[in-house]
Amino acid sequence: MEKGMIQIYSGEGHGKSPAALGRAVQTACEGEYVVIIQFLKGRGLAESAFVKRLEPEIKIFRFEKSTEDFSHLSDEHKAEESRNIRNGLNFAKKILNTGECSLLILDEVLGLIDNGIITVEELKNLLAGKPEDMDIIMTGISLRDDVCALADQVTTVETMHFKIWE
């Protein structure tokens, strides 16, 4: 992968986050550092003992407090979690400003747009602070043309089901 790229892994299929995690492992194997910030993932990976063993090369952060899916929260809890999510975005901005990693993964950041937590313009402003040599991977289900315009490469993940005939 060319240095300094912004990639999107999107689609209805399963495998976007695992693909991003695979890229994180590849980057760590090259001696580089990776920061993953997960959004809208409930418990996510941040609390896993296994994930802690990946440090310091791969660090995973989650700013939400709820273990429930965002769409199932009350309006009051959604407002609280939106503030927590914005803290995560501010942390991403700090990472971009300091350049402390080679790969920044914003897992399910596109879902923040779908849920009205951020706008495409806010995402664009966040990405504007990207160091020239840092790679960014953004994941999410839905994809819009104005979001695609922010990326150098867009990968669509689709789950296909096949019936095996005997």
Secondary structure, 3 states (H helix, E strand, C coil): CCCCCEEEEECCCCCHHHHHHHHHHHHHHCCCCEEEEECCCCCCCCCCHHHHCCCCCEEEEECCCCCCCHHHCCHHHHHHHHHHHHHHHHHHHHHHHHCCCCEEEEECHHHHHHCCCCCHHHHHHHHCCCCCCCEEEEEECCCCHHHHCCCCEEEECCCCCCCCCC
